[in-house]
Amino acid sequence: TPMNKVKITAIRQTVYPDLMARYENPIEHACDLQIGQSWISTDGQCPEGMCASAWSSMQQFVEALAKGEGNFFDGWMQNPMSAMISCNDGFRPMSFYIEIVED
């Protein structure tokens, strides 16, 4: 059975400087992803260049959409064949819009 291609788009990043100052060890390099950047997942696989931590947050949704499943959480999204997922970085989470794309 052919699988759907799934487009992943970085939509918005929120940064919490107060939490960073209070809890995070200083780091020079945290996230390479840019707002507006997009990737195509083929066969439910992690696209090249996708952050591994972000992928772990969205993998099950991408795999489900690739298989033609959707309507997550019983009507959560206006487009039932999509999801809005944030990465698990509690200091600077990036939100991603995930959707099926037609060839």
Accessible surface in RSA format (square Angstrom, percent):
REM  Atomic radii and reference values for relative SASA: ProtOr
REM  Chains: A
REM  Algorithm: Lee & Richards
REM  Probe-radius: 1.40
REM  Slices: 20
REM RES _ NUM      All-atoms   Total-Side   Main-Chain    Non-polar    All polar
REM                ABS   REL    ABS   REL    ABS   REL    ABS   REL    ABS   REL
RES THR A   1   168.71 120.0 100.78 102.2  67.94 161.9  70.75  95.0  97.97 148.1
RES PRO A   2   132.67  96.7 104.41  95.2  28.25 102.7 116.01  95.8  16.66 103.5
RES MET A   3    67.83  35.1  43.54  28.8  24.30  57.9  24.57  20.9  43.26  57.3
RES ASN A   4    49.35  34.0  43.77  42.3   5.58  13.4   5.04  12.1  44.31  42.8
RES LYS A   5    81.82  39.9  79.22  48.6   2.60   6.2  29.74  26.8  52.08  55.5
RES VAL A   6     0.00   0.0   0.00   0.0   0.00   0.0   0.00   0.0   0.00   0.0
RES LYS A   7    68.51  33.4  68.51  42.0   0.00   0.0  13.04  11.7  55.47  59.1
RES ILE A   8     0.00   0.0   0.00   0.0   0.00   0.0   0.00   0.0   0.00   0.0
RES THR A   9    22.23  15.8  22.23  22.5   0.00   0.0  20.36  27.3   1.87   2.8
RES ALA A  10     0.60   0.6   0.00   0.0   0.60   1.4   0.00   0.0   0.60   1.6
RES ILE A  11    72.44  41.2  59.53  44.3  12.90  31.1  61.10  44.0  11.33  30.8
RES ARG A  12   160.43  67.4 159.50  81.3   0.92   2.2  39.54  54.0 120.89  73.3
RES GLN A  13    52.03  29.1  32.22  23.5  19.81  47.2   2.89   6.2  49.14  37.3
RES THR A  14    53.51  38.1  49.69  50.4   3.82   9.1  30.84  41.4  22.67  34.3
RES VAL A  15    76.63  50.4  57.41  52.0  19.22  46.3  57.41  49.9  19.22  52.1
RES TYR A  16    87.18  40.7  86.62  49.3   0.55   1.4  52.93  39.8  34.24  42.2
RES PRO A  17    90.89  66.2  86.29  78.7   4.59  16.7  87.66  72.4   3.23  20.1
RES ASP A  18   100.99  70.7  86.42  86.0  14.57  34.5  49.90 117.4  51.10  51.0
RES LEU A  19    66.50  37.0  66.50  47.6   0.00   0.0  66.50  46.7   0.00   0.0
RES MET A  20    51.80  26.8  48.15  31.9   3.65   8.7  47.38  40.3   4.42   5.9
RES ALA A  21    93.17  85.7  51.48  79.5  41.69  94.8  64.26  90.5  28.91  76.6
RES ARG A  22   181.04  76.0 147.99  75.4  33.05  78.7  44.05  60.2 136.99  83.0
RES TYR A  23   136.37  63.7 101.90  58.0  34.47  89.7  83.34  62.6  53.03  65.4
RES GLU A  24    37.63  21.6  20.11  15.2  17.52  41.7  12.61  24.4  25.03  20.4
RES ASN A  25   119.40  82.3 115.38 111.5   4.02   9.7  21.61  52.0  97.79  94.5
RES PRO A  26   135.97  99.1 104.77  95.5  31.19 113.4 116.37  96.1  19.59 121.8
RES ILE A  27    96.19  54.7  62.68  46.7  33.51  80.8  68.75  49.5  27.44  74.5
RES GLU A  28   188.68 108.3 145.10 109.8  43.58 103.8  63.86 123.5 124.82 101.9
RES HIS A  29   127.17  69.5 105.89  73.6  21.28  54.4  78.23  80.6  48.94  56.9
RES ALA A  30    51.58  47.4  11.35  17.5  40.23  91.5  14.80  20.8  36.78  97.4
RES CYS A  31    49.39  37.4  19.79  22.1  29.59  69.5  13.89  35.2  35.50  38.3
RES ASP A  32    96.90  67.9  79.00  78.6  17.90  42.3  32.20  75.8  64.70  64.5
RES LEU A  33    16.06   8.9   9.07   6.5   6.99  17.6   9.07   6.4   6.99  18.8
RES GLN A  34   115.84  64.8 114.19  83.5   1.64   3.9  43.10  91.7  72.74  55.2
RES ILE A  35   109.52  62.3  83.90  62.5  25.63  61.8  83.90  60.4  25.63  69.5
RES GLY A  36    52.66  64.9   0.00   N/A  52.66  64.9  30.79  84.5  21.88  49.0
RES GLN A  37    64.58  36.1  53.70  39.2  10.88  25.9  27.42  58.4  37.16  28.2
RES SER A  38    53.35  45.1  29.93  39.9  23.42  54.0   1.66   3.5  51.70  72.4
RES TRP A  39    20.72   8.3  12.88   6.2   7.84  18.4  16.45   8.8   4.27   6.9
RES ILE A  40    80.42  45.8  63.04  47.0  17.38  41.9  63.04  45.4  17.38  47.2
RES SER A  41     0.17   0.1   0.00   0.0   0.17   0.4   0.17   0.4   0.00   0.0
RES THR A  42    69.20  49.2  64.04  64.9   5.16  12.3  48.53  65.2  20.67  31.3
RES ASP A  43    78.05  54.7  70.91  70.6   7.14  16.9  16.03  37.7  62.02  61.9
RES GLY A  44     2.70   3.3   0.00   N/A   2.70   3.3   0.97   2.7   1.73   3.9
RES GLN A  45   117.48  65.7 115.65  84.5   1.84   4.4  39.18  83.4  78.31  59.4
RES CYS A  46    57.34  43.4  33.85  37.8  23.49  55.2  19.27  48.8  38.07  41.1
RES PRO A  47    14.48  10.6   4.86   4.4   9.62  35.0  12.42  10.3   2.06  12.8
RES GLU A  48   173.57  99.6 144.23 109.1  29.34  69.9  66.93 129.5 106.64  87.1
RES GLY A  49    57.51  70.9   0.00   N/A  57.51  70.9  37.86 103.9  19.66  44.0
RES MET A  50    16.54   8.6   0.00   0.0  16.54  39.4   0.16   0.1  16.37  21.7
RES CYS A  51    50.09  37.9  38.61  43.1  11.48  27.0  18.16  46.0  31.93  34.4
RES ALA A  52    83.35  76.6  69.35 107.0  14.00  31.8  72.62 102.3  10.73  28.4
RES SER A  53    51.14  43.2  42.61  56.9   8.53  19.6  38.94  82.9  12.20  17.1
RES ALA A  54     0.98   0.9   0.98   1.5   0.00   0.0   0.98   1.4   0.00   0.0
RES TRP A  55    24.22   9.7  24.22  11.7   0.00   0.0  17.30   9.2   6.93  11.2
RES SER A  56    73.27  61.9  46.30  61.8  26.97  62.1  41.68  88.8  31.59  44.3
RES SER A  57    28.52  24.1   8.05  10.7  20.47  47.2  15.93  33.9  12.59  17.6
RES MET A  58     0.78   0.4   0.78   0.5   0.00   0.0   0.78   0.7   0.00   0.0
RES GLN A  59    71.22  39.8  71.22  52.0   0.00   0.0   8.65  18.4  62.57  47.5
RES GLN A  60   123.96  69.3 115.23  84.2   8.73  20.8  41.59  88.5  82.37  62.5
RES PHE A  61    18.51   9.3  18.22  11.3   0.29   0.8  18.51  11.2   0.00   0.0
RES VAL A  62     0.00   0.0   0.00   0.0   0.00   0.0   0.00   0.0   0.00   0.0
RES GLU A  63    57.03  32.7  57.03  43.1   0.00   0.0  13.03  25.2  44.00  35.9
RES ALA A  64    13.12  12.1  10.84  16.7   2.28   5.2  12.54  17.7   0.57   1.5
RES LEU A  65     0.00   0.0   0.00   0.0   0.00   0.0   0.00   0.0   0.00   0.0
RES ALA A  66     1.05   1.0   0.00   0.0   1.05   2.4   0.00   0.0   1.05   2.8
RES LYS A  67   131.61  64.2  98.43  60.4  33.18  79.0  53.80  48.4  77.81  82.9
RES GLY A  68    40.56  50.0   0.00   N/A  40.56  50.0  16.76  46.0  23.81  53.3
RES GLU A  69    95.97  55.1  89.95  68.1   6.02  14.3  42.31  81.8  53.66  43.8
RES GLY A  70    25.44  31.4   0.00   N/A  25.44  31.4   1.00   2.7  24.45  54.8
RES ASN A  71    77.05  53.1  66.03  63.8  11.02  26.5  22.81  54.9  54.24  52.4
RES PHE A  72    31.31  15.7  23.67  14.7   7.65  19.9  28.51  17.3   2.80   8.0
RES PHE A  73   149.21  74.6 114.70  71.0  34.51  89.8 127.21  77.1  22.00  63.0
RES ASP A  74   133.96  93.8 107.53 107.0  26.43  62.5  34.55  81.3  99.41  99.1
RES GLY A  75    51.28  63.2   0.00   N/A  51.28  63.2  24.80  68.1  26.48  59.3
RES TRP A  76   107.32  43.1  73.30  35.5  34.03  79.9  56.50  30.1  50.82  82.5
RES MET A  77    37.04  19.2  26.43  17.5  10.61  25.3  20.75  17.6  16.30  21.6
RES GLN A  78   190.75 106.7 153.35 112.1  37.40  89.0  65.36 139.1 125.40  95.1
RES ASN A  79    60.39  41.6  54.88  53.0   5.52  13.3  24.71  59.5  35.69  34.5
RES PRO A  80    64.26  46.8  63.20  57.6   1.05   3.8  64.06  52.9   0.20   1.2
RES MET A  81    57.60  29.8  57.29  37.9   0.32   0.8  42.28  35.9  15.32  20.3
RES SER A  82     0.33   0.3   0.00   0.0   0.33   0.8   0.00   0.0   0.33   0.5
RES ALA A  83     0.00   0.0   0.00   0.0   0.00   0.0   0.00   0.0   0.00   0.0
RES MET A  84    73.30  38.0  64.71  42.8   8.59  20.5  63.86  54.3   9.44  12.5
RES ILE A  85    18.75  10.7  15.54  11.6   3.20   7.7  18.75  13.5   0.00   0.0
RES SER A  86    54.93  46.4  40.14  53.6  14.79  34.1  21.80  46.4  33.14  46.4
RES CYS A  87    19.51  14.8  11.97  13.4   7.53  17.7   1.30   3.3  18.20  19.6
RES ASN A  88    96.15  66.3  64.63  62.5  31.53  75.9  38.58  92.8  57.58  55.7
RES ASP A  89    37.43  26.2  28.74  28.6   8.69  20.5  23.17  54.5  14.25  14.2
RES GLY A  90    51.58  63.6   0.00   N/A  51.58  63.6  39.80 109.2  11.79  26.4
RES PHE A  91    48.84  24.4  48.84  30.3   0.00   0.0  48.84  29.6   0.00   0.0
RES ARG A  92    23.18   9.7  21.70  11.1   1.49   3.5   9.39  12.8  13.80   8.4
RES PRO A  93    25.30  18.4  23.65  21.6   1.65   6.0  23.65  19.5   1.65  10.3
RES MET A  94     2.21   1.1   2.21   1.5   0.00   0.0   2.21   1.9   0.00   0.0
RES SER A  95    27.77  23.5  27.77  37.1   0.00   0.0   4.89  10.4  22.88  32.1
RES PHE A  96     0.32   0.2   0.32   0.2   0.00   0.0   0.32   0.2   0.00   0.0
RES TYR A  97    47.44  22.1  47.44  27.0   0.00   0.0  34.35  25.8  13.09  16.1
RES ILE A  98     0.00   0.0   0.00   0.0   0.00   0.0   0.00   0.0   0.00   0.0
RES GLU A  99    42.56  24.4  42.56  32.2   0.00   0.0   1.43   2.8  41.13  33.6
RES ILE A 100    34.34  19.5  16.64  12.4  17.70  42.7  16.64  12.0  17.70  48.0
RES VAL A 101    38.98  25.7  30.78  27.9   8.20  19.8  34.10  29.6   4.88  13.2
RES GLU A 102   155.28  89.1 129.45  97.9  25.83  61.5  63.36 122.5  91.92  75.1
RES ASP A 103   156.99 110.0  85.46  85.1  71.53 169.1  69.22 162.9  87.77  87.5
END  Absolute sums over single chains surface
CHAIN  1 A     6624.0       5095.3       1528.8       3348.3       3275.7
END  Absolute sums over all chains
TOTAL          6624.0       5095.3       1528.8       3348.3       3275.7
